[in-house]
């Protein structure tokens, strides 16, 4: 038996972002590719993810870029989702999170918005306890595969800045 270790680098993340921006748009998106408001419609979609890959800005701190875990996102409208999960964080601790994802705009096939929630597990932030989190999020979804992309700002020595990518699969 052998294992294959996949290492995603900054170039890979940049390539995925460029692909998402220039990939073929849906017919209704071709008319105007500028940022537009999304019409609110009820939906019922369940997405599962296996954590994140994070590219940390502080490369000299030996942070863990592979933030493996398990999470779920339930999209209950075209602009609203709730999400929760657990993952192995950059400080090599276990973090749990729960959040509301509000994405009222789109740019081509990419949804744009904000994640508001709480997270724990970072030893230098509230002694590993829960603290609030607000992050910009861009999402791309096509049939049964999607990506969430966010920029996490550094906060003192408690939270490490990164660009994070989350692969998700639609199961319902």
mmCIF file of the C-alpha atoms, coordinates in Angstrom:
data_MODEL
# 
_entry.id   MODEL 
# 
loop_
_atom_site.group_PDB 
_atom_site.id 
_atom_site.type_symbol 
_atom_site.label_atom_id 
_atom_site.label_alt_id 
_atom_site.label_comp_id 
_atom_site.label_asym_id 
_atom_site.label_entity_id 
_atom_site.label_seq_id 
_atom_site.pdbx_PDB_ins_code 
_atom_site.Cartn_x 
_atom_site.Cartn_y 
_atom_site.Cartn_z 
_atom_site.occupancy 
_atom_site.B_iso_or_equiv 
_atom_site.pdbx_formal_charge 
_atom_site.auth_seq_id 
_atom_site.auth_comp_id 
_atom_site.auth_asym_id 
_atom_site.auth_atom_id 
_atom_site.pdbx_PDB_model_num 
ATOM 1   C CA . UNK A 1 1   ? 0.000   0.000  0.000   1.00 0.00 ? 1   UNK A CA 1 
ATOM 2   C CA . UNK A 1 2   ? 1.210   3.501  -0.748  1.00 0.00 ? 2   UNK A CA 1 
ATOM 3   C CA . UNK A 1 3   ? -0.065  7.008  -0.089  1.00 0.00 ? 3   UNK A CA 1 
ATOM 4   C CA . UNK A 1 4   ? -0.078  9.946  -2.416  1.00 0.00 ? 4   UNK A CA 1 
ATOM 5   C CA . UNK A 1 5   ? 0.454   13.325 -0.810  1.00 0.00 ? 5   UNK A CA 1 
ATOM 6   C CA . UNK A 1 6   ? -0.858  16.252 -2.791  1.00 0.00 ? 6   UNK A CA 1 
ATOM 7   C CA . UNK A 1 7   ? 0.669   19.610 -2.008  1.00 0.00 ? 7   UNK A CA 1 
ATOM 8   C CA . UNK A 1 8   ? -1.262  22.575 -3.295  1.00 0.00 ? 8   UNK A CA 1 
ATOM 9   C CA . UNK A 1 9   ? 0.782   25.712 -3.662  1.00 0.00 ? 9   UNK A CA 1 
ATOM 10  C CA . UNK A 1 10  ? 0.022   29.372 -4.176  1.00 0.00 ? 10  UNK A CA 1 
ATOM 11  C CA . UNK A 1 11  ? 0.258   28.908 -7.965  1.00 0.00 ? 11  UNK A CA 1 
ATOM 12  C CA . UNK A 1 12  ? -2.466  26.242 -7.833  1.00 0.00 ? 12  UNK A CA 1 
ATOM 13  C CA . UNK A 1 13  ? -4.814  28.480 -5.852  1.00 0.00 ? 13  UNK A CA 1 
ATOM 14  C CA . UNK A 1 14  ? -4.203  31.379 -8.239  1.00 0.00 ? 14  UNK A CA 1 
ATOM 15  C CA . UNK A 1 15  ? -4.845  29.075 -11.206 1.00 0.00 ? 15  UNK A CA 1 
ATOM 16  C CA . UNK A 1 16  ? -8.174  27.926 -9.747  1.00 0.00 ? 16  UNK A CA 1 
ATOM 17  C CA . UNK A 1 17  ? -9.270  31.523 -9.086  1.00 0.00 ? 17  UNK A CA 1 
ATOM 18  C CA . UNK A 1 18  ? -8.351  32.555 -12.647 1.00 0.00 ? 18  UNK A CA 1 
ATOM 19  C CA . UNK A 1 19  ? -10.226 29.524 -14.019 1.00 0.00 ? 19  UNK A CA 1 
ATOM 20  C CA . UNK A 1 20  ? -13.342 30.432 -12.047 1.00 0.00 ? 20  UNK A CA 1 
ATOM 21  C CA . UNK A 1 21  ? -13.272 34.005 -13.341 1.00 0.00 ? 21  UNK A CA 1 
ATOM 22  C CA . UNK A 1 22  ? -12.779 33.131 -17.009 1.00 0.00 ? 22  UNK A CA 1 
ATOM 23  C CA . UNK A 1 23  ? -14.736 29.858 -17.198 1.00 0.00 ? 23  UNK A CA 1 
ATOM 24  C CA . UNK A 1 24  ? -17.759 29.826 -19.531 1.00 0.00 ? 24  UNK A CA 1 
ATOM 25  C CA . UNK A 1 25  ? -20.696 31.674 -18.051 1.00 0.00 ? 25  UNK A CA 1 
ATOM 26  C CA . UNK A 1 26  ? -24.281 30.486 -17.979 1.00 0.00 ? 26  UNK A CA 1 
ATOM 27  C CA . UNK A 1 27  ? -26.483 31.973 -20.695 1.00 0.00 ? 27  UNK A CA 1 
ATOM 28  C CA . UNK A 1 28  ? -28.165 34.400 -18.283 1.00 0.00 ? 28  UNK A CA 1 
ATOM 29  C CA . UNK A 1 29  ? -24.737 35.663 -17.130 1.00 0.00 ? 29  UNK A CA 1 
ATOM 30  C CA . UNK A 1 30  ? -23.413 36.487 -20.604 1.00 0.00 ? 30  UNK A CA 1 
ATOM 31  C CA . UNK A 1 31  ? -25.541 39.618 -21.034 1.00 0.00 ? 31  UNK A CA 1 
ATOM 32  C CA . UNK A 1 32  ? -23.762 41.529 -18.286 1.00 0.00 ? 32  UNK A CA 1 
ATOM 33  C CA . UNK A 1 33  ? -20.667 40.227 -16.541 1.00 0.00 ? 33  UNK A CA 1 
ATOM 34  C CA . UNK A 1 34  ? -20.466 43.134 -14.072 1.00 0.00 ? 34  UNK A CA 1 
ATOM 35  C CA . UNK A 1 35  ? -21.303 42.534 -10.427 1.00 0.00 ? 35  UNK A CA 1 
ATOM 36  C CA . UNK A 1 36  ? -25.053 42.041 -10.076 1.00 0.00 ? 36  UNK A CA 1 
ATOM 37  C CA . UNK A 1 37  ? -27.510 41.428 -7.267  1.00 0.00 ? 37  UNK A CA 1 
ATOM 38  C CA . UNK A 1 38  ? -28.810 37.844 -7.072  1.00 0.00 ? 38  UNK A CA 1 
ATOM 39  C CA . UNK A 1 39  ? -32.580 37.367 -7.107  1.00 0.00 ? 39  UNK A CA 1 
ATOM 40  C CA . UNK A 1 40  ? -33.670 35.737 -3.853  1.00 0.00 ? 40  UNK A CA 1 
ATOM 41  C CA . UNK A 1 41  ? -35.291 32.325 -4.438  1.00 0.00 ? 41  UNK A CA 1 
ATOM 42  C CA . UNK A 1 42  ? -35.826 29.413 -2.054  1.00 0.00 ? 42  UNK A CA 1 
ATOM 43  C CA . UNK A 1 43  ? -33.427 26.483 -2.482  1.00 0.00 ? 43  UNK A CA 1 
ATOM 44  C CA . UNK A 1 44  ? -32.661 23.223 -0.724  1.00 0.00 ? 44  UNK A CA 1 
ATOM 45  C CA . UNK A 1 45  ? -29.051 22.151 -1.277  1.00 0.00 ? 45  UNK A CA 1 
ATOM 46  C CA . UNK A 1 46  ? -26.664 20.292 0.980   1.00 0.00 ? 46  UNK A CA 1 
ATOM 47  C CA . UNK A 1 47  ? -22.924 20.516 0.354   1.00 0.00 ? 47  UNK A CA 1 
ATOM 48  C CA . UNK A 1 48  ? -20.197 18.584 2.208   1.00 0.00 ? 48  UNK A CA 1 
ATOM 49  C CA . UNK A 1 49  ? -16.532 19.561 2.449   1.00 0.00 ? 49  UNK A CA 1 
ATOM 50  C CA . UNK A 1 50  ? -13.304 18.059 3.752   1.00 0.00 ? 50  UNK A CA 1 
ATOM 51  C CA . UNK A 1 51  ? -11.864 21.190 5.352   1.00 0.00 ? 51  UNK A CA 1 
ATOM 52  C CA . UNK A 1 52  ? -9.653  23.826 3.727   1.00 0.00 ? 52  UNK A CA 1 
ATOM 53  C CA . UNK A 1 53  ? -6.343  24.442 2.074   1.00 0.00 ? 53  UNK A CA 1 
ATOM 54  C CA . UNK A 1 54  ? -4.841  27.692 3.386   1.00 0.00 ? 54  UNK A CA 1 
ATOM 55  C CA . UNK A 1 55  ? -1.929  29.638 2.008   1.00 0.00 ? 55  UNK A CA 1 
ATOM 56  C CA . UNK A 1 56  ? -0.548  31.560 4.996   1.00 0.00 ? 56  UNK A CA 1 
ATOM 57  C CA . UNK A 1 57  ? 1.077   34.946 4.497   1.00 0.00 ? 57  UNK A CA 1 
ATOM 58  C CA . UNK A 1 58  ? 3.531   34.318 7.365   1.00 0.00 ? 58  UNK A CA 1 
ATOM 59  C CA . UNK A 1 59  ? 5.506   31.530 5.689   1.00 0.00 ? 59  UNK A CA 1 
ATOM 60  C CA . UNK A 1 60  ? 8.216   31.531 8.409   1.00 0.00 ? 60  UNK A CA 1 
ATOM 61  C CA . UNK A 1 61  ? 5.872   30.434 11.250  1.00 0.00 ? 61  UNK A CA 1 
ATOM 62  C CA . UNK A 1 62  ? 5.613   26.733 10.264  1.00 0.00 ? 62  UNK A CA 1 
ATOM 63  C CA . UNK A 1 63  ? 1.824   26.911 10.053  1.00 0.00 ? 63  UNK A CA 1 
ATOM 64  C CA . UNK A 1 64  ? -0.166  23.951 8.728   1.00 0.00 ? 64  UNK A CA 1 
ATOM 65  C CA . UNK A 1 65  ? -1.613  24.790 5.306   1.00 0.00 ? 65  UNK A CA 1 
ATOM 66  C CA . UNK A 1 66  ? -3.592  21.525 5.032   1.00 0.00 ? 66  UNK A CA 1 
ATOM 67  C CA . UNK A 1 67  ? -6.606  22.105 7.241   1.00 0.00 ? 67  UNK A CA 1 
ATOM 68  C CA . UNK A 1 68  ? -8.369  18.767 6.814   1.00 0.00 ? 68  UNK A CA 1 
ATOM 69  C CA . UNK A 1 69  ? -11.765 18.314 8.435   1.00 0.00 ? 69  UNK A CA 1 
ATOM 70  C CA . UNK A 1 70  ? -15.447 17.725 7.798   1.00 0.00 ? 70  UNK A CA 1 
ATOM 71  C CA . UNK A 1 71  ? -18.131 20.336 7.267   1.00 0.00 ? 71  UNK A CA 1 
ATOM 72  C CA . UNK A 1 72  ? -21.547 20.913 5.780   1.00 0.00 ? 72  UNK A CA 1 
ATOM 73  C CA . UNK A 1 73  ? -23.229 23.855 4.109   1.00 0.00 ? 73  UNK A CA 1 
ATOM 74  C CA . UNK A 1 74  ? -27.003 24.026 3.739   1.00 0.00 ? 74  UNK A CA 1 
ATOM 75  C CA . UNK A 1 75  ? -28.102 26.535 1.106   1.00 0.00 ? 75  UNK A CA 1 
ATOM 76  C CA . UNK A 1 76  ? -31.711 27.458 1.887   1.00 0.00 ? 76  UNK A CA 1 
ATOM 77  C CA . UNK A 1 77  ? -32.011 30.296 -0.624  1.00 0.00 ? 77  UNK A CA 1 
ATOM 78  C CA . UNK A 1 78  ? -30.137 31.662 -3.606  1.00 0.00 ? 78  UNK A CA 1 
ATOM 79  C CA . UNK A 1 79  ? -28.308 34.104 -1.279  1.00 0.00 ? 79  UNK A CA 1 
ATOM 80  C CA . UNK A 1 80  ? -28.305 32.427 2.176   1.00 0.00 ? 80  UNK A CA 1 
ATOM 81  C CA . UNK A 1 81  ? -26.579 29.375 3.639   1.00 0.00 ? 81  UNK A CA 1 
ATOM 82  C CA . UNK A 1 82  ? -25.701 28.050 7.062   1.00 0.00 ? 82  UNK A CA 1 
ATOM 83  C CA . UNK A 1 83  ? -22.492 26.127 7.575   1.00 0.00 ? 83  UNK A CA 1 
ATOM 84  C CA . UNK A 1 84  ? -20.791 24.199 10.363  1.00 0.00 ? 84  UNK A CA 1 
ATOM 85  C CA . UNK A 1 85  ? -17.850 21.870 10.728  1.00 0.00 ? 85  UNK A CA 1 
ATOM 86  C CA . UNK A 1 86  ? -14.584 20.843 12.372  1.00 0.00 ? 86  UNK A CA 1 
ATOM 87  C CA . UNK A 1 87  ? -11.067 20.938 10.986  1.00 0.00 ? 87  UNK A CA 1 
ATOM 88  C CA . UNK A 1 88  ? -7.402  20.648 11.880  1.00 0.00 ? 88  UNK A CA 1 
ATOM 89  C CA . UNK A 1 89  ? -6.383  24.320 12.052  1.00 0.00 ? 89  UNK A CA 1 
ATOM 90  C CA . UNK A 1 90  ? -3.143  26.089 11.179  1.00 0.00 ? 90  UNK A CA 1 
ATOM 91  C CA . UNK A 1 91  ? -1.903  25.816 14.788  1.00 0.00 ? 91  UNK A CA 1 
ATOM 92  C CA . UNK A 1 92  ? -2.348  22.011 14.608  1.00 0.00 ? 92  UNK A CA 1 
ATOM 93  C CA . UNK A 1 93  ? -5.376  22.102 16.915  1.00 0.00 ? 93  UNK A CA 1 
ATOM 94  C CA . UNK A 1 94  ? -8.997  21.118 16.292  1.00 0.00 ? 94  UNK A CA 1 
ATOM 95  C CA . UNK A 1 95  ? -11.365 23.983 15.464  1.00 0.00 ? 95  UNK A CA 1 
ATOM 96  C CA . UNK A 1 96  ? -15.145 23.976 15.240  1.00 0.00 ? 96  UNK A CA 1 
ATOM 97  C CA . UNK A 1 97  ? -17.162 26.626 13.451  1.00 0.00 ? 97  UNK A CA 1 
ATOM 98  C CA . UNK A 1 98  ? -20.725 27.607 12.721  1.00 0.00 ? 98  UNK A CA 1 
ATOM 99  C CA . UNK A 1 99  ? -21.741 30.492 10.507  1.00 0.00 ? 99  UNK A CA 1 
ATOM 100 C CA . UNK A 1 100 ? -24.262 32.187 8.276   1.00 0.00 ? 100 UNK A CA 1 
ATOM 101 C CA . UNK A 1 101 ? -23.168 32.809 4.696   1.00 0.00 ? 101 UNK A CA 1 
ATOM 102 C CA . UNK A 1 102 ? -24.844 35.763 2.955   1.00 0.00 ? 102 UNK A CA 1 
ATOM 103 C CA . UNK A 1 103 ? -23.977 36.123 -0.743  1.00 0.00 ? 103 UNK A CA 1 
ATOM 104 C CA . UNK A 1 104 ? -26.299 38.672 -2.384  1.00 0.00 ? 104 UNK A CA 1 
ATOM 105 C CA . UNK A 1 105 ? -24.058 39.461 -5.390  1.00 0.00 ? 105 UNK A CA 1 
ATOM 106 C CA . UNK A 1 106 ? -22.519 37.639 -8.287  1.00 0.00 ? 106 UNK A CA 1 
ATOM 107 C CA . UNK A 1 107 ? -19.737 38.376 -10.720 1.00 0.00 ? 107 UNK A CA 1 
ATOM 108 C CA . UNK A 1 108 ? -20.221 36.053 -13.659 1.00 0.00 ? 108 UNK A CA 1 
ATOM 109 C CA . UNK A 1 109 ? -20.512 32.580 -12.108 1.00 0.00 ? 109 UNK A CA 1 
ATOM 110 C CA . UNK A 1 110 ? -19.004 33.615 -8.785  1.00 0.00 ? 110 UNK A CA 1 
ATOM 111 C CA . UNK A 1 111 ? -21.180 34.453 -5.753  1.00 0.00 ? 111 UNK A CA 1 
ATOM 112 C CA . UNK A 1 112 ? -19.841 37.233 -3.527  1.00 0.00 ? 112 UNK A CA 1 
ATOM 113 C CA . UNK A 1 113 ? -20.674 37.906 0.086   1.00 0.00 ? 113 UNK A CA 1 
ATOM 114 C CA . UNK A 1 114 ? -19.840 37.638 3.739   1.00 0.00 ? 114 UNK A CA 1 
ATOM 115 C CA . UNK A 1 115 ? -19.548 34.858 6.305   1.00 0.00 ? 115 UNK A CA 1 
ATOM 116 C CA . UNK A 1 116 ? -20.589 35.751 9.866   1.00 0.00 ? 116 UNK A CA 1 
ATOM 117 C CA . UNK A 1 117 ? -20.098 33.216 12.620  1.00 0.00 ? 117 UNK A CA 1 
ATOM 118 C CA . UNK A 1 118 ? -18.088 31.864 15.507  1.00 0.00 ? 118 UNK A CA 1 
ATOM 119 C CA . UNK A 1 119 ? -15.010 29.641 15.647  1.00 0.00 ? 119 UNK A CA 1 
ATOM 120 C CA . UNK A 1 120 ? -12.804 28.101 18.347  1.00 0.00 ? 120 UNK A CA 1 
ATOM 121 C CA . UNK A 1 121 ? -9.605  26.108 18.720  1.00 0.00 ? 121 UNK A CA 1 
ATOM 122 C CA . UNK A 1 122 ? -6.927  28.767 18.247  1.00 0.00 ? 122 UNK A CA 1 
ATOM 123 C CA . UNK A 1 123 ? -4.779  28.695 21.417  1.00 0.00 ? 123 UNK A CA 1 
ATOM 124 C CA . UNK A 1 124 ? -3.831  32.378 21.366  1.00 0.00 ? 124 UNK A CA 1 
ATOM 125 C CA . UNK A 1 125 ? -7.339  33.620 20.561  1.00 0.00 ? 125 UNK A CA 1 
ATOM 126 C CA . UNK A 1 126 ? -9.580  33.632 23.638  1.00 0.00 ? 126 UNK A CA 1 
ATOM 127 C CA . UNK A 1 127 ? -7.536  30.735 25.110  1.00 0.00 ? 127 UNK A CA 1 
ATOM 128 C CA . UNK A 1 128 ? -8.869  28.368 22.444  1.00 0.00 ? 128 UNK A CA 1 
ATOM 129 C CA . UNK A 1 129 ? -12.473 29.364 23.154  1.00 0.00 ? 129 UNK A CA 1 
ATOM 130 C CA . UNK A 1 130 ? -15.118 30.721 20.825  1.00 0.00 ? 130 UNK A CA 1 
ATOM 131 C CA . UNK A 1 131 ? -14.727 34.097 19.122  1.00 0.00 ? 131 UNK A CA 1 
ATOM 132 C CA . UNK A 1 132 ? -16.662 35.924 16.372  1.00 0.00 ? 132 UNK A CA 1 
ATOM 133 C CA . UNK A 1 133 ? -15.578 35.803 12.767  1.00 0.00 ? 133 UNK A CA 1 
ATOM 134 C CA . UNK A 1 134 ? -16.523 37.943 9.739   1.00 0.00 ? 134 UNK A CA 1 
ATOM 135 C CA . UNK A 1 135 ? -14.908 37.059 6.401   1.00 0.00 ? 135 UNK A CA 1 
ATOM 136 C CA . UNK A 1 136 ? -15.439 37.915 2.736   1.00 0.00 ? 136 UNK A CA 1 
ATOM 137 C CA . UNK A 1 137 ? -16.340 34.812 0.709   1.00 0.00 ? 137 UNK A CA 1 
ATOM 138 C CA . UNK A 1 138 ? -16.453 34.107 -3.017  1.00 0.00 ? 138 UNK A CA 1 
ATOM 139 C CA . UNK A 1 139 ? -18.105 30.860 -4.151  1.00 0.00 ? 139 UNK A CA 1 
ATOM 140 C CA . UNK A 1 140 ? -18.267 28.986 -7.412  1.00 0.00 ? 140 UNK A CA 1 
ATOM 141 C CA . UNK A 1 141 ? -20.708 26.115 -7.864  1.00 0.00 ? 141 UNK A CA 1 
ATOM 142 C CA . UNK A 1 142 ? -21.284 23.944 -10.911 1.00 0.00 ? 142 UNK A CA 1 
ATOM 143 C CA . UNK A 1 143 ? -23.712 21.032 -10.694 1.00 0.00 ? 143 UNK A CA 1 
ATOM 144 C CA . UNK A 1 144 ? -22.214 18.855 -7.915  1.00 0.00 ? 144 UNK A CA 1 
ATOM 145 C CA . UNK A 1 145 ? -18.845 20.543 -7.335  1.00 0.00 ? 145 UNK A CA 1 
ATOM 146 C CA . UNK A 1 146 ? -18.053 23.895 -5.776  1.00 0.00 ? 146 UNK A CA 1 
ATOM 147 C CA . UNK A 1 147 ? -15.363 26.030 -4.171  1.00 0.00 ? 147 UNK A CA 1 
ATOM 148 C CA . UNK A 1 148 ? -15.462 28.604 -1.396  1.00 0.00 ? 148 UNK A CA 1 
ATOM 149 C CA . UNK A 1 149 ? -12.589 31.084 -1.369  1.00 0.00 ? 149 UNK A CA 1 
ATOM 150 C CA . UNK A 1 150 ? -11.871 33.536 1.444   1.00 0.00 ? 150 UNK A CA 1 
ATOM 151 C CA . UNK A 1 151 ? -9.209  35.892 2.718   1.00 0.00 ? 151 UNK A CA 1 
ATOM 152 C CA . UNK A 1 152 ? -8.544  35.589 6.460   1.00 0.00 ? 152 UNK A CA 1 
ATOM 153 C CA . UNK A 1 153 ? -6.894  38.696 7.923   1.00 0.00 ? 153 UNK A CA 1 
ATOM 154 C CA . UNK A 1 154 ? -4.091  38.314 10.455  1.00 0.00 ? 154 UNK A CA 1 
ATOM 155 C CA . UNK A 1 155 ? -5.035  39.553 13.908  1.00 0.00 ? 155 UNK A CA 1 
ATOM 156 C CA . UNK A 1 156 ? -2.085  40.259 16.192  1.00 0.00 ? 156 UNK A CA 1 
ATOM 157 C CA . UNK A 1 157 ? -0.475  36.882 17.014  1.00 0.00 ? 157 UNK A CA 1 
ATOM 158 C CA . UNK A 1 158 ? -3.840  35.199 17.600  1.00 0.00 ? 158 UNK A CA 1 
ATOM 159 C CA . UNK A 1 159 ? -5.137  34.531 14.090  1.00 0.00 ? 159 UNK A CA 1 
ATOM 160 C CA . UNK A 1 160 ? -2.897  33.934 11.089  1.00 0.00 ? 160 UNK A CA 1 
ATOM 161 C CA . UNK A 1 161 ? -3.653  35.628 7.782   1.00 0.00 ? 161 UNK A CA 1 
ATOM 162 C CA . UNK A 1 162 ? -4.275  33.395 4.783   1.00 0.00 ? 162 UNK A CA 1 
ATOM 163 C CA . UNK A 1 163 ? -6.061  32.805 1.538   1.00 0.00 ? 163 UNK A CA 1 
ATOM 164 C CA . UNK A 1 164 ? -8.219  29.714 2.034   1.00 0.00 ? 164 UNK A CA 1 
ATOM 165 C CA . UNK A 1 165 ? -9.836  27.436 -0.500  1.00 0.00 ? 165 UNK A CA 1 
ATOM 166 C CA . UNK A 1 166 ? -12.540 24.907 0.326   1.00 0.00 ? 166 UNK A CA 1 
ATOM 167 C CA . UNK A 1 167 ? -13.672 22.214 -2.122  1.00 0.00 ? 167 UNK A CA 1 
ATOM 168 C CA . UNK A 1 168 ? -17.274 21.127 -1.610  1.00 0.00 ? 168 UNK A CA 1 
ATOM 169 C CA . UNK A 1 169 ? -19.497 18.435 -3.080  1.00 0.00 ? 169 UNK A CA 1 
ATOM 170 C CA . UNK A 1 170 ? -23.267 18.677 -3.449  1.00 0.00 ? 170 UNK A CA 1 
ATOM 171 C CA . UNK A 1 171 ? -25.032 15.672 -1.964  1.00 0.00 ? 171 UNK A CA 1 
ATOM 172 C CA . UNK A 1 172 ? -28.645 16.922 -2.102  1.00 0.00 ? 172 UNK A CA 1 
# 
